[in-house]
Amino acid sequence: MGVCDYVPDKAPKHEAATCPLCGSTHVALYPNAVKGAGFNFSNVNRAGAFPGMDLAGAWKGFGLCVDCSDSLYVFHHHVLNQFVGSVAGEKALVFPSLVGPEEAKARFLTDWKAYVDGVQAGQVKSREAELLEFCATREDAQVVTQILWAKFGQDVDDVRGCITDILPSRLQELIGHNKAANGWSHALAPRQHLDEGEFDLSLSCLRGLFFRPGGKRVTKSNASQRLFELKRQIMEALYHGQQLGTATEAVWKEVLATVEAYLAEAMKTGKTGGLLREGAGAKSGSAKKPWTGTFASWLRHVARFLYYLDCAEVLPMGENDSIYTPRMEKLRPYFEKGSGIDSLEKAFAFTLGVLYGKLLQVQAARRVSPALTWLKRLNLSGRDLPELYVKIREKLLTYGTEANEGVRELIRELGELGARLGDNISLGSVPTCYFLLLGQSVALEILPSKEKGETA
């Protein structure tokens, strides 16, 4: 392949320069070498992209020598697919940068060839899932991993984001955190296995965790650059072992936006069973619907995801998980370490959510409209909880549900918490809604069935 095939005549080469890729000196640099090799990273073939708007300075954009441009062309057309996988549920280029002595580089290439041969022979189940795991088996002094999200077709185009310098030792740490999260045995942990909810090094579960149901009306939000950038920030924090910091607010914003989409869909269809029961559809993790579980399933996976971020020291939970021990035996396991219930205010919101979930179950049995509007489109805070408590009690009394001993026991629990908190419950909108709905999602486990004397 000759460079002249893809370098416009109007953008002249630059003689006697140093190649920025291989370091060769006194060579000619061709301004369109990167684009010609199939990598359109910065529209280098457009005059407006040239430094100083001067066509003669086009080589400064990232001109390469002949040897590098040819090698890049070969890599794109014959090797690139070996390094393309899925990270955070989005297609990405995952490629190692070799460091250290030549002997270490040679050893890596030998191991990589054996790995690729295993993929081609079918010994490796999923190249995309195991690409990062291969890099995790290396040494920090041997390789660092780079990730680049883009469109992969005739050209590698439309670059959306990247993460650089991921150490194998950090990937090894994350493997341990993944194993711990997948085996989480907390009362809030998912009871029903969903493939799309499992943790791996590429964190493919992010695609489903932030997927909003609702069909065409949510297509744009599901594909938004803002949502992608949040997922990239989460991955960067995980891969580099850093706290999310200012991105924490964005995480909760997107979680609540997803909650709102689930509730809107329930109100539109009139189907509220998924708000209370775990379940999954037949097609798990399809491209069009990356999350097949119900809202109750999703919320349990969110709880596990928050536990995972805490373990990875990316989004630490509060240290005071044992601030309150419920008297109600069925309620106690949900308050154990890892729940995030680290204040009396959160304990009240969660426990009230259980009672609210019972109300939704009774209303579904009676075939009456569910009280979803009481959530005020998630504009609730701690100050709204006493009023919500009164409204739930009134409805349950109307339905005769307080004949249920479990319901009465839960009400006594709320009474004790309420007496300690008073009417002015200081809790922000985000934790109020999250813990209220988390309690709702497990309501049928704590108050599972109708007892004698209860009217549904």
C-alpha positions as CSV (number, residue, x, y, z in Angstrom):
1,M,0.0,0.0,0.0
2,G,1.4,3.4,-0.9
3,V,0.9,6.5,1.1
4,C,0.2,8.5,-2.0
5,D,-3.1,6.6,-2.5
6,Y,-4.7,8.4,0.4
7,V,-2.9,11.7,0.9
8,P,-4.6,14.6,-0.9
9,D,-2.3,16.5,-3.2
10,K,-3.3,19.8,-1.5
11,A,-1.8,18.7,1.9
12,P,1.9,18.4,1.3
13,K,4.2,16.0,3.2
14,H,6.8,17.4,5.5
15,E,10.4,16.5,4.9
16,A,13.2,15.8,7.3
17,A,11.1,15.4,10.4
18,T,10.8,13.0,13.4
19,C,7.9,10.5,13.3
20,P,5.8,10.9,16.5
21,L,4.9,7.2,16.5
22,C,8.1,5.3,16.0
23,G,10.6,8.1,16.7
24,S,12.4,7.7,13.3
25,T,14.4,10.8,12.4
26,H,14.9,12.6,9.1
27,V,11.9,11.0,7.5
28,A,8.9,12.5,5.6
29,L,5.6,12.8,7.5
30,Y,2.4,12.4,5.6
31,P,-0.6,14.4,7.0
32,N,-3.3,12.0,6.0
33,A,-1.6,8.8,7.0
34,V,-3.9,8.2,10.0
35,K,-7.1,8.8,8.0
36,G,-5.8,6.7,5.1
37,A,-5.1,3.8,7.4
38,G,-8.7,3.9,8.5
39,F,-8.6,5.9,11.8
40,N,-10.6,9.1,11.5
41,F,-9.9,10.4,15.0
42,S,-10.0,14.1,14.3
43,N,-11.1,14.7,10.7
44,V,-7.5,15.1,9.7
45,N,-8.4,15.3,6.1
46,R,-10.4,18.5,6.5
47,A,-8.7,21.8,6.0
48,G,-10.4,23.4,9.0
49,A,-8.8,20.8,11.3
50,F,-5.2,21.8,10.4
51,P,-3.2,23.8,12.9
52,G,-3.4,27.5,12.2
53,M,-6.0,26.8,9.5
54,D,-2.9,26.5,7.2
55,L,-2.9,23.6,4.8
56,A,0.9,23.6,4.9
57,G,0.7,22.7,8.6
58,A,-1.5,19.7,8.1
59,W,1.3,17.3,9.1
60,K,1.3,18.8,12.6
61,G,-2.2,17.2,13.2
62,F,-0.5,13.8,13.4
63,G,1.5,13.1,10.4
64,L,3.3,9.7,10.2
65,C,6.1,8.2,8.3
66,V,5.6,5.7,5.5
67,D,6.5,2.6,7.6
68,C,4.1,3.6,10.4
69,S,1.2,4.4,8.1
70,D,1.6,1.0,6.4
71,S,1.8,-0.8,9.8
72,L,-1.3,1.1,11.0
73,Y,-3.2,0.1,7.8
74,V,-2.3,-3.6,8.3
75,F,-3.3,-3.4,12.0
76,H,-6.7,-1.9,11.1
77,H,-7.6,-4.4,8.4
78,H,-6.0,-7.6,9.8
79,V,-5.5,-7.3,13.6
80,L,-7.9,-4.7,15.0
81,N,-10.8,-7.1,15.5
82,Q,-8.7,-9.1,18.0
83,F,-8.8,-6.1,20.3
84,V,-12.4,-5.0,19.9
85,G,-14.7,-5.9,22.8
86,S,-17.5,-4.5,24.9
87,V,-16.8,-2.2,27.9
88,A,-19.7,-0.8,30.0
89,G,-22.0,-2.4,27.4
90,E,-20.5,-0.3,24.5
91,K,-18.2,-1.4,21.7
92,A,-14.6,-0.4,22.5
93,L,-11.0,-1.0,21.4
94,V,-9.1,-2.6,24.3
95,F,-5.4,-2.6,23.5
96,P,-2.3,-3.1,25.6
97,S,0.7,-0.8,25.6
98,L,3.9,-2.8,26.1
99,V,6.4,-1.4,28.5
100,G,9.6,-2.7,30.0
101,P,12.5,-4.7,28.4
102,E,12.3,-6.3,25.0
103,E,12.2,-9.8,26.6
104,A,9.0,-8.9,28.5
105,K,7.4,-7.6,25.3
106,A,8.4,-10.8,23.4
107,R,6.9,-12.9,26.2
108,F,3.6,-10.9,26.0
109,L,3.4,-11.4,22.3
110,T,3.9,-15.1,22.6
111,D,1.2,-15.4,25.2
112,W,-1.1,-13.2,23.1
113,K,-0.7,-15.4,20.1
114,A,-1.6,-18.5,22.2
115,Y,-4.7,-16.6,23.5
116,V,-5.8,-15.6,20.0
117,D,-5.3,-19.2,18.8
118,G,-7.5,-20.3,21.7
119,V,-10.2,-17.9,20.6
120,Q,-10.1,-19.2,17.0
121,A,-10.2,-22.8,18.2
122,G,-13.2,-22.1,20.4
123,Q,-11.4,-22.7,23.7
124,V,-12.2,-19.2,24.9
125,K,-16.0,-18.7,25.3
126,S,-16.1,-15.0,24.7
127,R,-13.3,-12.9,23.4
128,E,-15.0,-9.7,24.5
129,A,-15.6,-10.9,28.1
130,E,-12.0,-12.3,28.5
131,L,-10.0,-9.6,26.7
132,L,-9.5,-7.6,29.9
133,E,-9.0,-10.8,31.9
134,F,-6.0,-11.6,29.7
135,C,-4.5,-8.2,30.4
136,A,-5.1,-8.8,34.1
137,T,-2.8,-11.8,34.1
138,R,0.2,-9.6,33.1
139,E,2.6,-7.7,35.3
140,D,2.5,-3.9,35.9
141,A,6.0,-3.6,34.6
142,Q,5.0,-5.4,31.4
143,V,1.9,-3.8,30.1
144,V,-0.8,-1.1,30.7
145,T,-4.2,-1.3,29.0
146,Q,-5.9,1.5,27.0
147,I,-9.6,1.6,26.2
148,L,-11.2,3.7,23.4
149,W,-14.9,3.8,22.6
150,A,-15.7,4.6,18.9
151,K,-17.7,3.3,15.9
152,F,-16.0,0.4,14.2
153,G,-16.7,-0.1,10.5
154,Q,-14.8,0.8,7.4
155,D,-13.1,3.4,9.5
156,V,-12.6,3.7,13.2
157,D,-14.6,6.9,13.6
158,D,-16.7,9.0,16.0
159,V,-14.5,8.6,19.1
160,R,-16.7,9.0,22.2
161,G,-14.2,8.6,25.0
162,C,-11.2,6.8,26.3
163,I,-9.4,5.5,29.5
164,T,-5.7,5.2,29.6
165,D,-3.0,3.5,31.6
166,I,-5.0,0.7,33.4
167,L,-2.6,-1.4,35.5
168,P,-2.9,-5.3,35.6
169,S,-2.7,-5.2,39.4
170,R,-5.9,-3.0,39.5
171,L,-7.7,-5.4,37.1
172,Q,-6.7,-8.3,39.5
173,E,-8.2,-6.3,42.4
174,L,-11.5,-5.8,40.5
175,I,-11.7,-9.5,39.7
176,G,-11.8,-10.1,43.4
177,H,-14.5,-7.4,43.9
178,N,-16.5,-8.9,41.0
179,K,-16.5,-12.3,42.6
180,A,-17.6,-10.8,46.0
181,A,-20.4,-8.9,44.4
182,N,-21.7,-11.8,42.3
183,G,-21.7,-13.9,45.5
184,W,-23.3,-11.2,47.7
185,S,-25.6,-13.0,50.1
186,H,-27.3,-10.0,51.7
187,A,-31.1,-10.0,52.1
188,L,-31.2,-7.2,49.5
189,A,-29.2,-9.2,47.0
190,P,-31.0,-10.4,43.8
191,R,-32.7,-13.7,44.3
192,Q,-33.1,-14.5,40.6
193,H,-30.0,-14.8,38.4
194,L,-29.9,-12.5,35.4
195,D,-26.9,-12.8,33.0
196,E,-27.0,-9.1,32.2
197,G,-26.7,-8.3,35.9
198,E,-23.5,-10.1,36.6
199,F,-20.2,-8.3,37.3
200,D,-17.2,-8.8,35.0
201,L,-14.1,-6.7,34.2
202,S,-15.9,-4.9,31.4
203,L,-18.8,-4.2,33.7
204,S,-21.3,-5.0,30.9
205,C,-24.1,-4.8,33.6
206,L,-23.9,-1.0,33.3
207,R,-25.9,-1.2,30.1
208,G,-28.8,-2.8,31.8
209,L,-28.6,-0.9,35.1
210,F,-29.1,2.4,33.3
211,F,-31.5,1.2,30.6
212,R,-34.9,2.9,30.7
213,P,-38.0,1.0,29.6
214,G,-40.6,2.8,27.5
215,G,-39.8,2.1,23.9
216,K,-39.4,5.0,21.4
217,R,-40.1,7.7,23.9
218,V,-36.9,6.9,25.8
219,T,-34.7,6.0,22.9
220,K,-32.8,9.3,23.0
221,S,-32.1,9.2,26.7
222,N,-30.9,5.6,26.5
223,A,-28.4,6.6,23.8
224,S,-27.4,10.0,25.1
225,Q,-23.8,11.2,25.3
226,R,-24.5,12.3,28.9
227,L,-25.4,8.8,30.0
228,F,-22.4,7.3,28.1
229,E,-20.0,9.8,29.8
230,L,-21.3,8.8,33.2
231,K,-20.6,5.2,32.4
232,R,-17.2,6.1,31.2
233,Q,-16.5,8.1,34.5
234,I,-17.6,5.1,36.5
235,M,-15.3,2.8,34.6
236,E,-12.4,5.3,34.9
237,A,-12.9,5.5,38.6
238,L,-13.0,1.7,38.9
239,Y,-10.0,1.1,36.7
240,H,-7.8,3.7,38.4
241,G,-9.0,3.1,41.9
242,Q,-10.3,6.6,42.5
243,Q,-13.5,7.9,44.1
244,L,-16.3,9.2,41.8
245,G,-16.3,12.6,43.5
246,T,-18.4,15.1,41.7
247,A,-19.8,12.3,39.4
248,T,-21.7,10.8,42.4
249,E,-24.5,13.3,41.9
250,A,-24.8,12.3,38.3
251,V,-25.0,8.6,39.3
252,W,-28.0,9.2,41.5
253,K,-29.6,11.5,38.9
254,E,-29.5,8.7,36.3
255,V,-30.7,6.1,38.8
256,L,-33.7,8.2,39.7
257,A,-34.4,9.0,36.0
258,T,-34.4,5.2,35.4
259,V,-36.8,4.7,38.3
260,E,-39.1,7.3,36.9
261,A,-39.1,5.5,33.5
262,Y,-40.1,2.3,35.2
263,L,-42.9,4.0,37.2
264,A,-44.2,5.8,34.1
265,E,-44.3,2.5,32.2
266,A,-46.2,0.9,35.1
267,M,-48.8,3.7,35.1
268,K,-49.1,3.5,31.3
269,T,-49.6,-0.2,31.2
270,G,-51.4,-0.7,34.5
271,K,-49.1,-3.6,35.3
272,T,-47.7,-3.2,38.8
273,G,-46.6,-6.8,39.5
274,G,-43.1,-6.1,38.4
275,L,-42.8,-3.3,41.0
276,L,-43.1,-6.0,43.7
277,R,-41.8,-9.2,42.3
278,E,-38.6,-10.3,40.7
279,G,-38.8,-11.8,37.3
280,A,-37.2,-12.0,33.9
281,G,-38.2,-12.3,30.2
282,A,-37.0,-15.1,28.0
283,K,-34.5,-13.0,25.9
284,S,-31.8,-12.1,28.3
285,G,-29.4,-9.2,27.4
286,S,-30.6,-8.6,23.8
287,A,-29.3,-5.6,21.9
288,K,-32.7,-3.9,21.8
289,K,-33.6,-4.7,25.5
290,P,-30.4,-5.1,27.5
291,W,-32.4,-5.5,30.7
292,T,-35.1,-8.1,31.0
293,G,-35.8,-8.1,34.7
294,T,-38.7,-6.4,36.5
295,F,-38.3,-3.2,38.4
296,A,-38.0,-5.2,41.7
297,S,-35.2,-7.2,40.1
298,W,-33.5,-4.0,38.8
299,L,-33.7,-2.3,42.2
300,R,-32.0,-5.3,43.9
301,H,-29.3,-5.2,41.3
302,V,-28.8,-1.4,42.0
303,A,-28.4,-2.2,45.7
304,R,-25.8,-4.8,44.8
305,F,-24.1,-2.3,42.4
306,L,-23.8,0.2,45.2
307,Y,-22.3,-2.4,47.5
308,Y,-19.8,-3.2,44.7
309,L,-18.8,0.4,44.3
310,D,-18.3,0.6,48.1
311,C,-16.1,-2.5,48.0
312,A,-14.0,-1.1,45.2
313,E,-13.7,2.2,47.2
314,V,-15.2,4.2,44.4
315,L,-18.4,5.3,46.1
316,P,-18.1,4.6,49.9
317,M,-21.2,3.9,51.9
318,G,-21.6,5.3,55.5
319,E,-19.7,3.4,58.2
320,N,-22.6,3.4,60.6
321,D,-24.7,0.6,59.1
322,S,-25.8,-0.7,62.5
323,I,-27.5,2.6,63.6
324,Y,-30.8,0.8,64.1
325,T,-31.8,-2.8,64.8
326,P,-35.5,-3.5,64.1
327,R,-37.5,-5.4,66.6
328,M,-39.4,-7.1,63.7
329,E,-37.5,-10.3,63.0
330,K,-38.3,-10.4,59.3
331,L,-37.0,-6.9,58.9
332,R,-33.6,-7.3,60.6
333,P,-31.6,-9.0,57.8
334,Y,-32.3,-6.0,55.5
335,F,-30.5,-3.7,58.0
336,E,-27.3,-5.6,58.1
337,K,-24.0,-4.1,56.9
338,G,-24.1,-3.4,53.1
339,S,-27.6,-2.1,53.0
340,G,-26.6,1.6,53.2
341,I,-29.2,2.2,55.9
342,D,-26.9,4.2,58.1
343,S,-29.4,6.7,59.7
344,L,-32.7,6.6,61.5
345,E,-34.2,8.7,58.6
346,K,-33.2,6.1,56.0
347,A,-34.5,3.3,58.3
348,F,-37.9,5.1,58.4
349,A,-38.0,5.6,54.6
350,F,-37.1,1.9,54.0
351,T,-39.6,0.6,56.5
352,L,-42.3,2.9,55.2
353,G,-41.5,1.6,51.7
354,V,-42.3,-1.9,52.9
355,L,-45.7,-0.8,54.1
356,Y,-46.2,1.1,50.8
357,G,-45.4,-2.1,48.9
358,K,-48.0,-3.9,50.9
359,L,-50.6,-1.3,49.9
360,L,-49.7,-1.7,46.2
361,Q,-50.1,-5.5,46.5
362,V,-53.5,-5.1,48.1
363,Q,-54.6,-2.6,45.5
364,A,-53.5,-4.9,42.7
365,A,-55.5,-7.8,44.3
366,R,-58.6,-5.5,44.4
367,R,-58.0,-4.3,40.8
368,V,-58.0,-0.6,41.8
369,S,-55.6,2.1,40.6
370,P,-52.3,1.9,42.4
371,A,-51.2,4.8,44.5
372,L,-48.2,5.6,42.3
373,T,-49.1,9.3,42.1
374,W,-48.3,9.6,45.8
375,L,-44.7,9.5,44.9
376,K,-45.0,12.9,43.3
377,R,-42.8,11.9,40.4
378,L,-40.0,11.3,42.9
379,N,-40.2,14.8,44.3
380,L,-40.3,13.5,47.8
381,S,-38.1,14.3,50.7
382,G,-38.0,13.3,54.4
383,R,-40.5,16.0,55.3
384,D,-43.1,14.3,53.1
385,L,-42.8,10.9,54.8
386,P,-45.2,11.6,57.7
387,E,-47.9,12.6,55.3
388,L,-47.3,9.6,53.2
389,Y,-47.5,7.4,56.2
390,V,-50.9,8.8,57.2
391,K,-52.2,8.3,53.6
392,I,-51.0,4.6,53.5
393,R,-52.5,3.9,56.9
394,E,-55.9,5.3,55.9
395,K,-56.0,3.2,52.8
396,L,-54.9,0.0,54.6
397,L,-57.6,0.6,57.3
398,T,-60.2,1.0,54.5
399,Y,-59.1,-2.3,53.0
400,G,-59.0,-4.0,56.4
401,T,-55.4,-4.9,55.8
402,E,-54.3,-4.0,59.4
403,A,-55.9,-7.3,60.5
404,N,-52.6,-8.8,59.3
405,E,-50.3,-9.3,62.3
406,G,-47.2,-8.7,60.1
407,V,-48.7,-5.3,59.0
408,R,-49.4,-4.4,62.6
409,E,-45.9,-5.3,63.7
410,L,-44.4,-3.2,60.9
411,I,-46.6,-0.3,61.9
412,R,-45.3,-0.6,65.5
413,E,-41.8,-0.5,64.1
414,L,-42.6,2.7,62.2
415,G,-44.2,4.2,65.3
416,E,-41.0,3.6,67.3
417,L,-38.8,5.2,64.6
418,G,-41.3,8.1,64.2
419,A,-41.2,8.8,67.9
420,R,-37.4,9.1,67.8
421,L,-37.4,11.3,64.7
422,G,-40.4,13.5,65.2
423,D,-42.3,15.1,62.3
424,N,-39.4,17.0,60.8
425,I,-37.5,14.2,59.1
426,S,-34.3,15.6,57.5
427,L,-33.6,13.5,54.5
428,G,-32.8,14.6,50.9
429,S,-34.9,13.7,47.9
430,V,-32.4,11.1,46.5
431,P,-32.1,8.9,49.6
432,T,-35.8,9.3,50.5
433,C,-36.9,8.0,47.1
434,Y,-34.2,5.3,46.9
435,F,-34.8,3.7,50.3
436,L,-38.6,4.1,50.1
437,L,-38.6,2.2,46.8
438,L,-36.0,-0.3,48.0
439,G,-38.4,-1.2,50.8
440,Q,-41.3,-1.4,48.4
441,S,-39.3,-3.9,46.2
442,V,-38.9,-6.4,49.1
443,A,-42.3,-5.9,50.7
444,L,-43.7,-9.3,49.6
445,E,-40.8,-11.1,51.3
446,I,-41.4,-9.3,54.6
447,L,-45.2,-9.3,54.3
448,P,-45.7,-12.3,52.0
449,S,-49.3,-13.3,52.1
450,K,-52.8,-12.6,53.3
451,E,-53.6,-13.8,56.8
452,K,-56.9,-14.7,58.5
453,G,-59.0,-11.6,59.0
454,E,-57.3,-9.5,56.4
455,T,-59.5,-8.2,53.5
456,A,-57.7,-7.7,50.2
